[in-house]
Amino acid sequence: QRRVKVGALVADAGLDAEALWRVFHLCGTKRDITWEDAAEEAEALARDKDVERGGKLFEHLNKHNSQLRGGRTAMLKKLQSLAWVPAVAPSMNPEDRRASQLLPLKDLFLPSAHRHVFAVAPSLCAEADPMVLEL
């Protein structure tokens, strides 16, 4: 499948984005993803090696993980093993904080931190500052 940026297509076609989304929802388009959708997207972006999409998926799961429906436990295990999370490559330059590779969660976090993965701000993405939230 080929993925495109919907915003650019809508703007190029001169369509009203809000009306278009209403039509999509009336036709059955989902309003949010499930845990299974997240795992499927992680597989696709790992295959495509798409760091930008990986960052967006990580941010979405970080913000909305408690609201997602579906098989959370099984899909978290799957997400831990897939190389879909943007990470900064080791560098001698501390200013070089741009995510340039995708790694599995299990390689980025110690096993003792796995249960807290989505309590962590997206510190693996270059745009955010690291921050751990205590539950």
C-alpha positions, -999 to +999 in steps of 0.1 A: +000+000+000+011+035-007+007+060+021+000+097+014-005+128+034-043+134+034-039+171+042-020+177+010-045+158-011-075+176+004-058+210-001-048+202-037-083+191-045-099+223-030-121+203-006-135+212+028-115+190+052-141+191+079-169+180+056-147+153+041-140+138+075-177+139+084-184+119+052-156+094+060-170+088+095-205+083+081-190+057+057-174+039+087-139+053+091-126+048+126-123+078+149-095+062+169-072+032+166-072+000+187-042-018+201-043-041+172-042-011+148-012+003+166+007-030+163-002-032+126+010+004+120+042-004+140+048-034+117+043-013+086+065+016+097+092-008+108+091-024+073+092+011+057+118+024+082+097+056+086+112+074+116+087+103+114+056+080+115+072+061+144+074+093+164+038+101+157+027+066+167+048+068+199+033+102+208-003+090+201+002+059+222+018+080+249-012+104+251-041+079+244-029+045+256-055+043+284-084+050+259-074+024+233-096-007+230-085-042+221-060-067+233-037-044+252-015-071+269-008-091+237-003-061+216+022-045+241+043-077+239+042-074+201+051-037+202+080-043+225+096-067+200+091-046+168+117-020+158+093+010+155+104+035+181+125+065+169+158+067+187+189+089+185+220+071+173+250+073+196+270+104+189+299+124+204+280+156+196+254+163+224+236+187+201+228+159+176+194+148+191+176+140+158+160+105+158+177+086+130+168+050+136+140+027+148+146+003+177+123-020+197+110-008+230+128-038+247+161-024+235+154+011+247+141+005+282+154-018+309+130-047+316+121-031+350+108-001+331+086-019+306+055-015+326+061+023+327+068+028+290+037+048+282+041+068+314+072+084+298+070+115+277+083+110+242+119+116+251+131+094+223+120+119+197+142+149+191+116+175+196+107+166+233+127+170+265+131+138+286+107+135+315+095+105+336+062+107+353+056+087+385+023+068+387 
